[in-house]
């Protein structure tokens, strides 16, 4: 994407992890990097 993430884009990942929607997740890393690792 060739840009830094906006604070609201990063915050959405934290909000997800703090919500009940992520209650079944264990021992994983949530990469919020705009696809940088796909390169």
N, CA, C and O atoms as a GROMACS GRO file, in nm:
protein
  156
    1UNK      N    1   0.081  -0.119   0.000
    1UNK     CA    2   0.000   0.000   0.000
    1UNK      C    3   0.086   0.126   0.000
    1UNK      O    4   0.040   0.234  -0.035
    2UNK      N    5   0.210   0.110   0.039
    2UNK     CA    6   0.308   0.220   0.037
    2UNK      C    7   0.266   0.341   0.119
    2UNK      O    8   0.285   0.455   0.078
    3UNK      N    9   0.208   0.313   0.236
    3UNK     CA   10   0.175   0.422   0.328
    3UNK      C   11   0.166   0.364   0.468
    3UNK      O   12   0.152   0.243   0.485
    4UNK      N   13   0.175   0.449   0.566
    4UNK     CA   14   0.156   0.406   0.704
    4UNK      C   15   0.008   0.390   0.731
    4UNK      O   16  -0.075   0.458   0.670
    5UNK      N   17  -0.025   0.301   0.822
    5UNK     CA   18  -0.165   0.283   0.859
    5UNK      C   19  -0.217   0.400   0.940
    5UNK      O   20  -0.144   0.463   1.016
    6UNK      N   21  -0.345   0.427   0.922
    6UNK     CA   22  -0.411   0.530   1.001
    6UNK      C   23  -0.446   0.472   1.137
    6UNK      O   24  -0.463   0.351   1.151
    7UNK      N   25  -0.455   0.558   1.236
    7UNK     CA   26  -0.482   0.509   1.372
    7UNK      C   27  -0.614   0.433   1.380
    7UNK      O   28  -0.623   0.336   1.455
    8UNK      N   29  -0.715   0.475   1.305
    8UNK     CA   30  -0.843   0.402   1.309
    8UNK      C   31  -0.833   0.265   1.243
    8UNK      O   32  -0.908   0.174   1.279
    9UNK      N   33  -0.742   0.248   1.147
    9UNK     CA   34  -0.722   0.118   1.086
    9UNK      C   35  -0.654   0.022   1.184
    9UNK      O   36  -0.689  -0.096   1.190
   10UNK      N   37  -0.560   0.072   1.259
   10UNK     CA   38  -0.491  -0.009   1.359
   10UNK      C   39  -0.585  -0.039   1.475
   10UNK      O   40  -0.588  -0.152   1.525
   11UNK      N   41  -0.661   0.060   1.518
   11UNK     CA   42  -0.751   0.045   1.632
   11UNK      C   43  -0.857  -0.060   1.607
   11UNK      O   44  -0.901  -0.128   1.700
   12UNK      N   45  -0.901  -0.076   1.482
   12UNK     CA   46  -1.006  -0.174   1.454
   12UNK      C   47  -0.960  -0.316   1.489
   12UNK      O   48  -1.042  -0.398   1.531
   13UNK      N   49  -0.832  -0.345   1.474
   13UNK     CA   50  -0.780  -0.475   1.514
   13UNK      C   51  -0.784  -0.495   1.664
   13UNK      O   52  -0.818  -0.603   1.712
   14UNK      N   53  -0.750  -0.390   1.738
   14UNK     CA   54  -0.756  -0.398   1.884
   14UNK      C   55  -0.900  -0.411   1.933
   14UNK      O   56  -0.928  -0.486   2.027
   15UNK      N   57  -0.989  -0.339   1.869
   15UNK     CA   58  -1.131  -0.348   1.906
   15UNK      C   59  -1.183  -0.489   1.882
   15UNK      O   60  -1.257  -0.543   1.964
   16UNK      N   61  -1.143  -0.549   1.769
   16UNK     CA   62  -1.183  -0.687   1.741
   16UNK      C   63  -1.131  -0.782   1.848
   16UNK      O   64  -1.206  -0.866   1.898
   17UNK      N   65  -1.004  -0.769   1.885
   17UNK     CA   66  -0.946  -0.859   1.985
   17UNK      C   67  -1.011  -0.842   2.122
   17UNK      O   68  -1.016  -0.938   2.200
   18UNK      N   69  -1.060  -0.724   2.152
   18UNK     CA   70  -1.125  -0.699   2.281
   18UNK      C   71  -1.272  -0.738   2.280
   18UNK      O   72  -1.337  -0.736   2.384
   19UNK      N   73  -1.325  -0.772   2.164
   19UNK     CA   74  -1.468  -0.802   2.152
   19UNK      C   75  -1.496  -0.951   2.172
   19UNK      O   76  -1.404  -1.032   2.175
   20UNK      N   77  -1.622  -0.984   2.184
   20UNK     CA   78  -1.664  -1.124   2.194
   20UNK      C   79  -1.643  -1.199   2.063
   20UNK      O   80  -1.638  -1.322   2.062
   21UNK      N   81  -1.630  -1.127   1.952
   21UNK     CA   82  -1.608  -1.190   1.822
   21UNK      C   83  -1.477  -1.269   1.817
   21UNK      O   84  -1.465  -1.363   1.738
   22UNK      N   85  -1.381  -1.233   1.900
   22UNK     CA   86  -1.252  -1.303   1.898
   22UNK      C   87  -1.241  -1.404   2.012
   22UNK      O   88  -1.131  -1.451   2.041
   23UNK      N   89  -1.351  -1.438   2.075
   23UNK     CA   90  -1.346  -1.525   2.193
   23UNK      C   91  -1.295  -1.666   2.163
   23UNK      O   92  -1.250  -1.735   2.254
   24UNK      N   93  -1.300  -1.711   2.038
   24UNK     CA   94  -1.256  -1.846   2.003
   24UNK      C   95  -1.112  -1.847   1.954
   24UNK      O   96  -1.059  -1.953   1.920
   25UNK      N   97  -1.047  -1.732   1.950
   25UNK     CA   98  -0.908  -1.723   1.906
   25UNK      C   99  -0.814  -1.749   2.023
   25UNK      O  100  -0.834  -1.696   2.133
   26UNK      N  101  -0.712  -1.831   2.000
   26UNK     CA  102  -0.610  -1.855   2.102
   26UNK      C  103  -0.474  -1.866   2.033
   26UNK      O  104  -0.462  -1.925   1.926
   27UNK      N  105  -0.374  -1.809   2.096
   27UNK     CA  106  -0.236  -1.826   2.052
   27UNK      C  107  -0.207  -1.787   1.909
   27UNK      O  108  -0.137  -1.860   1.838
   28UNK      N  109  -0.257  -1.676   1.865
   28UNK     CA  110  -0.230  -1.632   1.729
   28UNK      C  111  -0.187  -1.486   1.729
   28UNK      O  112  -0.219  -1.411   1.821
   29UNK      N  113  -0.115  -1.448   1.627
   29UNK     CA  114  -0.074  -1.308   1.610
   29UNK      C  115  -0.159  -1.246   1.500
   29UNK      O  116  -0.170  -1.303   1.391
   30UNK      N  117  -0.216  -1.134   1.527
   30UNK     CA  118  -0.296  -1.062   1.427
   30UNK      C  119  -0.207  -0.955   1.365
   30UNK      O  120  -0.179  -0.852   1.427
   31UNK      N  121  -0.163  -0.980   1.243
   31UNK     CA  122  -0.075  -0.885   1.174
   31UNK      C  123  -0.159  -0.775   1.111
   31UNK      O  124  -0.246  -0.802   1.028
   32UNK      N  125  -0.133  -0.653   1.151
   32UNK     CA  126  -0.202  -0.538   1.093
   32UNK      C  127  -0.094  -0.454   1.026
   32UNK      O  128  -0.040  -0.360   1.085
   33UNK      N  129  -0.065  -0.489   0.900
   33UNK     CA  130   0.048  -0.425   0.832
   33UNK      C  131   0.014  -0.381   0.690
   33UNK      O  132   0.105  -0.349   0.613
   34UNK      N  133  -0.112  -0.379   0.654
   34UNK     CA  134  -0.151  -0.333   0.521
   34UNK      C  135  -0.102  -0.422   0.408
   34UNK      O  136  -0.089  -0.377   0.294
   35UNK      N  137  -0.076  -0.548   0.438
   35UNK     CA  138  -0.030  -0.642   0.336
   35UNK      C  139   0.121  -0.644   0.317
   35UNK      O  140   0.169  -0.707   0.223
   36UNK      N  141   0.195  -0.577   0.402
   36UNK     CA  142   0.341  -0.570   0.388
   36UNK      C  143   0.404  -0.709   0.386
   36UNK      O  144   0.498  -0.732   0.309
   37UNK      N  145   0.355  -0.801   0.467
   37UNK     CA  146   0.414  -0.936   0.473
   37UNK      C  147   0.386  -1.017   0.346
   37UNK      O  148   0.453  -1.118   0.323
   38UNK      N  149   0.291  -0.975   0.265
   38UNK     CA  150   0.258  -1.046   0.142
   38UNK      C  151   0.360  -1.020   0.031
   38UNK      O  152   0.361  -1.091  -0.069
   39UNK      N  153   0.445  -0.921   0.048
   39UNK     CA  154   0.543  -0.886  -0.056
   39UNK      C  155   0.654  -0.986  -0.063
   39UNK      O  156   0.745  -0.972  -0.146
   0.00000   0.00000   0.00000
